[in-house]
């Protein structure tokens, strides 16, 4: 039983430290477009995100979408 408690406390401390680190650095959790499955191609051959509608080139430059815009 003591091994379980020690293990639980260690995990809790690590998770708390990660949460504090994210809060202190001010990073925000951002959504994902679903990888390659989220990219759609329209009739003119242009690729864009199926979630937010952002062009694929902008997604690559930005590093993903935050799902800010509705799909059009």
C-alpha positions in Angstrom: 0.0 0.0 0.0 2.8 2.4 0.7 4.3 1.8 -2.7 0.9 2.9 -4.2 0.8 6.0 -2.2 4.4 7.0 -3.0 3.7 6.4 -6.7 0.5 8.4 -6.6 2.2 11.3 -4.9 5.0 11.3 -7.4 2.6 11.3 -10.3 0.6 14.1 -8.7 3.7 16.2 -8.1 4.8 15.8 -11.7 1.4 16.6 -13.1 1.1 19.7 -10.9 4.6 20.8 -11.9 3.6 20.5 -15.6 0.4 22.5 -15.0 2.3 25.2 -13.2 4.9 25.4 -16.0 2.2 25.8 -18.6 0.4 28.5 -16.5 3.7 30.4 -15.8 4.8 30.5 -19.4 1.4 31.6 -20.6 1.1 29.0 -23.3 -2.4 28.2 -24.5 -3.7 24.8 -25.4 -4.6 24.9 -29.1 -6.8 22.7 -31.1 -5.8 20.5 -34.0 -7.2 20.3 -37.5 -6.9 16.6 -37.3 -3.7 16.3 -39.3 -3.9 15.3 -42.9 -7.4 14.1 -42.5 -8.6 17.6 -41.8 -7.2 19.0 -45.1 -9.8 19.3 -47.9 -9.3 20.1 -51.6 -11.9 22.3 -53.3 -13.0 22.3 -57.0 -10.1 24.6 -58.0 -7.5 22.4 -56.4 -6.8 24.6 -53.4 -6.2 22.9 -50.1 -7.6 24.3 -46.9 -8.5 23.2 -43.3 -11.9 21.4 -43.1 -12.4 22.9 -39.6 -11.5 26.6 -39.9 -11.2 27.0 -43.7 -7.7 28.5 -43.5 -5.5 27.8 -46.6 -3.0 24.9 -46.2 0.0 27.2 -46.7 -1.1 29.5 -43.8 -1.7 26.4 -41.6 1.9 25.2 -42.3 3.3 28.6 -41.5 1.2 29.1 -38.4 1.8 25.5 -37.2 -1.9 24.5 -37.1 -5.2 26.2 -36.6 -6.8 27.4 -33.4 -10.3 26.7 -34.8 -11.0 30.5 -34.7 -13.0 30.7 -37.9 -16.0 28.7 -38.9 -15.6 26.5 -42.0 -17.0 28.1 -45.2 
